[in-house]
Amino acid sequence: MPTLNFAEISIEQGMAMADGLMEADKYELAAKVLRALLPSAPAAMKNRIRVRLGLASVRNNRSPMTRGALKLLERGVLDVFVGEGLATWSKTMPFYDDERFIALADSHAHLLPLPNWHWNLQTVLWAVRQVRDLDGDFMELGVFKGHTTLFCSEYIGFADWPKRWFLYDTFDGIPDDQIDPNFKSTNQVYKGTFSFEEVRDRFAHIPNITVIKGRVPEVLAETCPEKICFIHMDLNNAAAEIHALDALYDKLVPGGIIVFDDYGWTVSRAQFDAENAWFAKRGLQILPLPTGQGLFIKR
Ligand SMILES: C[S@@+](CC[C@H](N)C(=O)[O-])C[C@H]1O[C@@H](n2cnc3c(N)ncnc32)[C@H](O)[C@@H]1O
């Protein structure tokens, strides 16, 4: 087999090669090519390589469309970012200036079936840093394989914070009686594809994080912090999230933050409507973000 010397190809040629490999369904090889290009790429090209590397790291049935959107936008504008359900251009991408952010997002990307989750991770990371000095503990409702909390807790060095982070999941997907319209097929992603033991072991190096198996809201009656300063709400169903709000809102300290993960996705419209109604009754509002997340800060 002939060997390829990367010194002989330009960065543009290398990126075209990686695009071709993804089109041919050779994602791992495309990622290898992109990783080899990164160190010698000029600063202006690095982000173009990084966004491709993110697309090469996670394959799903929308990957061809996402790659197509990237190429189309790059024909006309600069600083293009394309991820799952979100494209930005001509915008500063703060996370690409942060080597630790990039390295951690890259190393955990395989834990989520959605590519280039950087804008979403950035929201959650902002929130957890924002509440650092408040009273109370952290919660994540809906953990899946642990992607978001692992990223944030490693980034901030949560093991050294004088707080606890409680992570809840059925570890068996959305309970049948809680499934919203549109979510029957999506639930297959969570059925038998991950386990409590796997996730518990993934967090074993962070002693102040506790992984709890159980159904929300019932499990909250068994294990729940007295005071809460942060909730990542990601249960993909309206019934459980509304019950969780009923159970937890009074424990949320002033300044405490809730990040709703699914809130603005059109497939999650039932959550959007139910949560807006819940807050409207109290004269409050969730801020919709273009990532699909909803942001709430308690007064
Ligand atoms: C979108 S995933 C969570 C993704 C995770 N937050 C992350 O960032 O990687 C939704 C999770 O909610 C869990 N879930 C859904 N309904 C639940 C309930 N009533 N109680 C506990 N877990 C539930 C599912 O098992 C699934 O793992």
The ligand as a MOL file (V3000), in Angstrom:
LIG
                    3D

  0  0  0     0  0            999 V3000
M  V30 BEGIN CTAB
M  V30 COUNTS 27 29 0 0 0
M  V30 BEGIN ATOM
M  V30 1 C -32.1960 13.0270 26.2340 0
M  V30 2 S -31.7890 11.7920 27.3630 0 CHG=1
M  V30 3 C -30.7440 12.6370 28.5070 0
M  V30 4 C -29.4540 13.1040 27.8860 0
M  V30 5 C -28.4650 13.6170 28.9100 0
M  V30 6 N -28.9990 14.6870 29.7140 0
M  V30 7 C -27.2060 14.0950 28.2240 0
M  V30 8 O -26.9360 15.2870 28.2140 0
M  V30 9 O -26.5000 13.2560 27.6480 0 CHG=-1
M  V30 10 C -33.2790 11.5750 28.2410 0
M  V30 11 C -33.1600 10.5600 29.3780 0
M  V30 12 O -34.2870 10.7070 30.2380 0
M  V30 13 C -34.5820 9.4400 30.7990 0
M  V30 14 N -35.9690 9.5140 31.3120 0
M  V30 15 C -37.1010 9.8100 30.6180 0
M  V30 16 N -38.1700 9.8440 31.4300 0
M  V30 17 C -37.7200 9.5780 32.6870 0
M  V30 18 C -38.3240 9.5110 33.9700 0
M  V30 19 N -39.6440 9.6970 34.1460 0
M  V30 20 N -37.5530 9.2500 35.0460 0
M  V30 21 C -36.2130 9.0740 34.9140 0
M  V30 22 N -35.5710 9.1280 33.7220 0
M  V30 23 C -36.3100 9.3630 32.6110 0
M  V30 24 C -34.3490 8.4760 29.6490 0
M  V30 25 O -34.0790 7.1840 30.1140 0
M  V30 26 C -33.1420 9.1090 28.9240 0
M  V30 27 O -31.9370 8.5110 29.3200 0
M  V30 END ATOM
M  V30 BEGIN BOND
M  V30 1 1 1 2
M  V30 2 1 2 3
M  V30 3 1 2 10
M  V30 4 1 3 4
M  V30 5 1 4 5
M  V30 6 1 5 6
M  V30 7 1 5 7
M  V30 8 2 7 8
M  V30 9 1 7 9
M  V30 10 1 10 11
M  V30 11 1 11 12
M  V30 12 1 11 26
M  V30 13 1 12 13
M  V30 14 1 13 14
M  V30 15 1 13 24
M  V30 16 1 14 15
M  V30 17 1 14 23
M  V30 18 2 15 16
M  V30 19 1 16 17
M  V30 20 1 17 18
M  V30 21 2 17 23
M  V30 22 1 18 19
M  V30 23 2 18 20
M  V30 24 1 20 21
M  V30 25 2 21 22
M  V30 26 1 22 23
M  V30 27 1 24 25
M  V30 28 1 24 26
M  V30 29 1 26 27
M  V30 END BOND
M  V30 END CTAB
M  END
